[in-house]
Amino acid sequence: MTLLRPMAAILPMALLVACGGSGGAALAPETGTLPTRLIEGRDQVIDLVGGAAPPDLNSEQIRERLTSIAKAGDSLLLNAFADANGMVEITTTVNCPPGSGRCTGTVNQGTSSFQVEYSLDDIVGSPSINGVSLARHSNEHSVVMTDRGVTLAQLIAAGRHGDTNGLYQYQGYGGWLEHSAFTVQFHKSTNAGDAEFPVLSDSELSLLIAHSFGKASAKNPTATATWSGVMVGATKNDGHVVHGDATIEFIVDVPNALDVTFDNIKNFSTNADAATTTMTWPSVRLEDGVFADANDTIRGNFYGDSLEEVGGIFDRDNIIGAFGAAQ
């Protein structure tokens, strides 16, 4: 992993913690305390969105499934939104071109920016930052529901930044299909006098991260088709979890564009409709299986050799999130 600025070190950790580490066991004192789950009442949210009971999977089985998707994958899309002790907001976009195996991106902080780079191998490898091990962490996955063909689960994790006093916690919610996965995660990091993170020393960073990864198709559809699935997200102002239907439509008469619709968006924190219940992106430009609108409020990939799936990330209407769908 190549890190050109201290802040960049935070970004890949969401994927690392989601796919690696020990699971389910009690934490050793030095790793900190696991946060509470984002979703405690599973039956309540299933009823809210019209989902179904999930398959019976334990934490290790969920982690193995995510790891297998990451290992087979060649594409990663990631967005992050952060605020550290009243510092200027930080927005981040990281992208792995399909087939490259390398992820590059730009972090924007106010009027300044810097580059980050890392490999897809880092998703499932041993967590490290600047050569310092992040092995002292623990995490726990639990299934939530199945909705529109997508299995959804949640993650909680906690640990320390190597041998430092810096602590971090994660809460996450997302889903997976056969060739791809997507999540939104809440990250909180406290770095008391942490030399590895001088920008954040004696401060607390709150971070929302959304990502989509898998085996990219790298080609456009050649026939009219519809992909149906799920979107998940978090509200920027209050950190509420949202969940909705995702529909992606391609019409062969318009070969370089597709339509994306999110609807039936619910707020899990209030157990009611979200403030925004529908989002639409008509005629999103499409090239070689990759799509994005003019302002990058949505970006995505087709996944699978036969374009069986589609997924991506979005940042609009006070929500940062990700989505996945299948034919």
PETADA-V975879 format. One record per pair of residues at least 6 apart in sequence whose C-alpha atoms are under 6 Angstrom apart, sorted by the first residue. I is the first residue (numbers start at 0). J is the second residue. Records with the same first field share a line. If there is no record, write none. Layout:
# PETADA-V975879
I: J ; J
This chain:
# PETADA-V975879
0: 117
1: 116 ; 117
2: 115
5: 196
14: 122
15: 122
18: 62 ; 66 ; 123
20: 137
21: 137
22: 137 ; 138 ; 139
23: 139
30: 135 ; 136 ; 158 ; 159
31: 157 ; 158
33: 156 ; 157
41: 143
50: 145 ; 146
51: 144 ; 145
52: 144
53: 144 ; 145
58: 139 ; 140 ; 141
68: 213
72: 213 ; 214
73: 97 ; 98 ; 100 ; 214
74: 95 ; 97 ; 212 ; 213 ; 215
75: 94 ; 95 ; 211 ; 212
76: 94 ; 210 ; 211
77: 92 ; 93 ; 209 ; 210
78: 91 ; 92 ; 208 ; 209
79: 90 ; 91 ; 207 ; 208
80: 89 ; 90 ; 206 ; 207
81: 88 ; 89 ; 205 ; 206
82: 88 ; 205
83: 203 ; 204
89: 107 ; 108
90: 107
91: 106
92: 104 ; 105
93: 103 ; 104
94: 102 ; 103 ; 104
95: 101 ; 102
97: 215
100: 118 ; 119
101: 118
102: 116 ; 117 ; 118
103: 115 ; 116
104: 114 ; 115
105: 113 ; 114
106: 112 ; 113
126: 133
127: 133
131: 161
132: 161
133: 160 ; 161
135: 158 ; 159
136: 157 ; 158
137: 156 ; 157
138: 155 ; 156
139: 154 ; 155
140: 153 ; 154
141: 152 ; 153
142: 152
143: 151 ; 152
144: 151
145: 151
147: 228
149: 176
150: 174 ; 175
151: 173 ; 174
152: 172 ; 173
153: 171 ; 172
154: 170 ; 171
155: 169 ; 170
156: 168 ; 169
157: 167 ; 168
158: 166 ; 167
159: 165 ; 166
164: 191
165: 189 ; 190 ; 191
166: 188 ; 189
167: 187 ; 188
168: 186 ; 187
169: 185 ; 186
170: 184 ; 185
171: 183 ; 184
172: 182 ; 183
173: 181 ; 182
174: 180 ; 181
178: 213 ; 214 ; 303
179: 212 ; 213
180: 211 ; 212
181: 210 ; 211 ; 321
182: 209 ; 210
183: 208 ; 209 ; 232 ; 320
184: 207 ; 208
185: 206 ; 207
186: 205 ; 206
187: 204 ; 205
188: 203 ; 204
189: 202 ; 203
190: 200 ; 201 ; 202
191: 200 ; 201
192: 200 ; 201
193: 200
209: 320 ; 321
211: 311
214: 302 ; 303
215: 301 ; 302
216: 301 ; 302 ; 303 ; 304 ; 306
217: 287 ; 288
218: 287 ; 288
219: 287 ; 288
222: 251
223: 249 ; 250 ; 251
224: 249
225: 247 ; 248
226: 246 ; 247 ; 324 ; 325 ; 326
227: 245 ; 246 ; 324 ; 325
228: 245 ; 323 ; 324
229: 243 ; 244 ; 245 ; 322 ; 323
230: 242 ; 243 ; 244 ; 245 ; 321 ; 322
231: 241 ; 242 ; 320 ; 321
232: 240 ; 241 ; 319 ; 320
233: 239 ; 240 ; 241 ; 318 ; 319
234: 317 ; 318
235: 317 ; 318
239: 268
240: 266 ; 267
241: 265 ; 266 ; 267
242: 264 ; 265
243: 262 ; 263 ; 264
244: 261 ; 262 ; 263
245: 260 ; 261
246: 259 ; 260
247: 258 ; 259
248: 257 ; 258
249: 257
255: 284 ; 285
256: 282 ; 283 ; 284 ; 285
257: 282 ; 283
258: 280 ; 281 ; 282
259: 279 ; 280
260: 278 ; 279
261: 277 ; 278
262: 276 ; 277
263: 276
264: 273 ; 276
265: 271 ; 272 ; 273
266: 272 ; 273
283: 292
284: 290 ; 291
288: 300 ; 301
289: 299 ; 300
290: 298 ; 299
291: 297 ; 298
296: 313 ; 314 ; 315
297: 312 ; 313
298: 311 ; 312
299: 310 ; 311
300: 309 ; 310
301: 308 ; 309
302: 308 ; 309
307: 325 ; 326
308: 324 ; 325
309: 323 ; 324
310: 322 ; 323
311: 321 ; 322
312: 320 ; 321
313: 319 ; 320
